Structures are given as C-alpha cells and as structure tokens.
Amino acid sequence: ILEPTLITNAGVLPALNSLLDETGKTTLVDGTVIDINPKSIIVFTTNMDYAGCKDLNESLKSRASTIIDFDELSNTEMVNRVLSRKDTRLLMTENKIKLPEARKMANLMAKTRSQIEEYVHEQYISGSVFGYREFAGWFKKWLYTKDARKAAESTIVTHISGDPEVKEEIINMINSKIPEEM
C-alpha cells in the first residue's frame, strides 16, 4: 500500500487495522466480510521526507510486525544501480557507449546531483524531487543525447523548480560541473 499516510477516508485505516489484527478479517460497509489469507504479506511504503507525508498512524504502526527505515542511496549505489539495469545496458549498446565511459559520466552526474541537492536544501527550495529516479532519467537521456547538460534541462531541472531564476542557477551549476564534451 503506497503512502498510507495520505489516506483521507476515515473508514479505510480502521478496516486495514482489523485485517491486521489477530482475527484477520474486516467487514465492509455493505456487510461483506473479508478474511485475509494467512499467507498474505501486506507492505506499506512511504517517503517521510516528501511534502504532504506524515508519520504512520499509531494503530497501524502497532500492528506492523516489522518496520524498516531505508537511508537514501549513496552516489556509488545510484551509479551501480543505474549501470546494472537491463534498459541502461541496452541503451549503452545501441548508442555505442562503453562501460568505463558510462561509469565516468554516471559518477560525475551523481556527484553533481549531490551538490545540487545541497544547494536546494541550503536555499530552502520546496517542492523539488531529485532522487534516484530523476538521476536515472537524466543518465538515460545522456545515453541518447551524449550531452549531459542538455539532458539535464528536460529531466532534473524541471523536477527541481518551476522558478526561472532557480532553473537558471541549477543550469549554471551543472554547466560549471560537467564539461561540454566528455
């Protein structure tokens, strides 16, 4: 269940709670009784650092047998993940980009992403989304265009802010970190 903290219908969480209780059943508004399969696994995911997300409901949290907090991926983990994807490898092959060149660019892009993220936090820029998916999108766009600066404009820059001044600052940062040609 994605983002249970954003469930606004008052009856949904109590229904989930009763499913997660020892009885393993809940009754719908129309009287239908739903029994949970004893082999079922229910997974809740949430991104606590995203705007609008809040801590899990206490009663739901108390019924969870395991809660795992994940740290953000490191630059190395991002690079390794994007380079290990089948779609990335296919794009590298199609565009005749060898692994050492791809790894070099991915490392530079990941380092630049971290520096941009610091800037976003220091400047209190709200509403920006710039995690692994955005990094992977930027990298894959580079595989097509072989121009990391241009690729950034339609991938990461637009995810950071709609403000023209902020966009310009981010583009300037990218241009100062990433050479025109690599």
matplotlib code that plots the C-alpha trace (Angstrom):
import matplotlib.pyplot as plt

x = [0.0, 1.7, 1.6, -0.8, -0.2, -2.1, -5.3, -8.0, -11.1, -11.9, -13.0, -10.1, -7.4, -9.7, -10.6, -7.0, -6.3, -8.9, -7.4, -4.0, -5.4, -5.3, -8.8, -7.5, -10.9, -12.8, -16.4, -17.2, -19.9, -22.3, -21.8, -19.3, -16.7, -13.2, -10.8, -7.1, -5.3, -2.9, -0.1, -0.6, 2.0, 1.0, 3.6, 3.2, 5.6, 6.0, 8.6, 8.7, 10.8, 8.3, 5.9, 2.5, 3.7, 3.5, 4.3, 2.3, -0.9, -0.1, -2.7, -1.4, 2.2, 1.4, 0.1, 3.2, 5.4, 8.4, 9.3, 12.4, 13.8, 16.0, 18.6, 18.9, 21.1, 24.7, 26.2, 28.0, 24.8, 23.0, 25.7, 25.9, 22.1, 21.6, 24.5, 23.2, 19.8, 19.0, 17.4, 20.6, 22.8, 20.7, 20.9, 24.7, 24.9, 22.6, 24.5, 28.0, 28.9, 31.4, 31.0, 34.1, 32.8, 29.3, 30.6, 32.7, 29.7, 27.4, 29.9, 30.1, 26.4, 25.8, 28.4, 26.7, 23.3, 24.5, 25.8, 22.5, 20.7, 22.8, 22.0, 18.3, 18.4, 20.5, 18.2, 15.0, 13.6, 10.4, 8.7, 11.8, 12.1, 15.5, 16.1, 17.3, 14.5, 15.4, 19.1, 18.4, 16.2, 19.0, 21.6, 19.5, 18.7, 22.5, 22.9, 20.6, 21.9, 25.5, 25.0, 24.6, 24.0, 21.1, 19.8, 19.6, 17.3, 14.4, 14.9, 16.3, 16.0, 12.2, 11.9, 13.7, 11.7, 9.4, 11.0, 13.0, 15.7, 16.2, 16.3, 19.0, 21.0, 20.8, 21.7, 24.7, 25.8, 25.5, 27.4, 30.2, 30.5, 30.0, 32.3, 30.7, 32.0, 33.2]
y = [0.0, 3.2, 6.2, 5.1, 8.4, 10.1, 8.0, 10.6, 8.4, 7.9, 4.3, 2.9, 2.7, 1.1, -1.5, -2.2, -2.3, -5.1, -7.0, -6.8, -7.8, -11.4, -12.0, -11.2, -10.0, -6.9, -6.1, -3.7, -1.1, -3.4, -6.2, -8.3, -9.9, -10.2, -12.7, -12.2, -15.2, -16.4, -16.4, -12.8, -10.2, -6.5, -4.0, -0.3, 2.2, 5.9, 8.6, 10.6, 13.4, 14.2, 17.1, 16.1, 12.8, 12.3, 9.6, 6.4, 6.2, 4.8, 2.0, 0.9, 1.1, -1.0, -3.8, -3.9, -6.8, -5.2, -1.6, -0.9, 2.6, 3.0, 5.6, 7.4, 5.8, 6.9, 8.2, 4.9, 2.9, 5.1, 4.7, 0.9, 0.6, 2.6, 0.8, -2.6, -2.1, -4.0, -1.0, 1.0, -1.7, -1.9, 1.9, 1.8, -0.9, 0.9, 4.2, 2.6, 3.8, 1.6, 0.8, 2.9, 6.0, 5.4, 4.9, 8.0, 10.1, 8.5, 9.3, 12.9, 13.2, 11.6, 14.0, 16.9, 15.7, 15.7, 19.3, 20.4, 18.7, 20.6, 23.8, 23.0, 22.4, 25.5, 27.7, 26.2, 25.4, 23.5, 21.0, 19.7, 16.0, 14.8, 11.3, 8.1, 8.1, 11.6, 10.8, 7.6, 9.6, 12.2, 9.5, 7.6, 10.9, 11.4, 7.9, 9.1, 12.6, 12.3, 15.8, 15.8, 19.5, 19.4, 16.2, 17.9, 20.7, 18.4, 15.9, 17.1, 20.9, 20.7, 18.4, 20.9, 24.0, 25.9, 29.2, 30.6, 32.1, 28.8, 26.9, 29.2, 28.8, 25.0, 25.1, 27.2, 24.8, 21.9, 23.7, 24.5, 20.9, 19.0, 19.6, 20.4, 17.2, 14.1]
z = [0.0, -1.2, 1.1, 3.8, 5.5, 2.7, 3.1, 3.9, 4.0, 7.7, 7.3, 5.4, 8.2, 10.7, 8.1, 7.5, 11.2, 11.7, 8.8, 10.6, 14.0, 15.2, 13.7, 10.2, 8.9, 8.3, 7.4, 4.6, 4.7, 2.7, 5.3, 3.2, 5.4, 4.1, 5.6, 5.0, 3.6, 6.4, 3.9, 2.9, 3.4, 3.4, 2.7, 3.4, 1.8, 2.5, 1.8, 5.0, 3.6, 0.8, 1.2, 2.5, 4.0, 7.7, 10.3, 10.2, 12.1, 15.6, 15.5, 12.1, 13.3, 16.3, 14.1, 11.8, 12.7, 11.1, 10.2, 8.1, 7.6, 4.5, 4.0, 0.7, -1.8, -1.8, -5.1, -5.6, -5.0, -7.5, -10.1, -9.6, -9.7, -12.9, -14.7, -13.7, -15.3, -18.4, -20.1, -19.4, -20.8, -23.9, -24.4, -23.9, -26.6, -29.0, -28.6, -28.6, -25.1, -23.3, -19.6, -18.5, -20.3, -18.9, -15.3, -15.5, -16.6, -14.1, -11.3, -12.4, -12.7, -9.2, -7.7, -9.4, -8.2, -4.6, -4.9, -6.4, -3.6, -1.0, -2.8, -2.8, 0.9, 1.7, -0.3, 1.2, -2.3, -1.7, -4.0, -5.6, -6.4, -7.2, -6.1, -7.8, -10.5, -11.6, -11.6, -13.7, -16.1, -16.5, -17.1, -19.7, -21.5, -21.7, -23.2, -26.0, -26.5, -25.3, -23.9, -20.1, -19.9, -22.4, -20.9, -17.5, -18.8, -19.6, -16.8, -13.5, -13.8, -14.4, -11.3, -9.0, -9.6, -12.0, -10.9, -13.8, -11.5, -9.7, -13.0, -14.3, -11.2, -11.4, -15.1, -14.3, -11.5, -14.0, -16.6, -14.1, -13.0, -16.3, -19.3, -22.6, -24.1, -22.4]

ax = plt.figure().add_subplot(projection="3d")
ax.plot(x, y, z, "-o")
ax.set_aspect("equal")
plt.show()
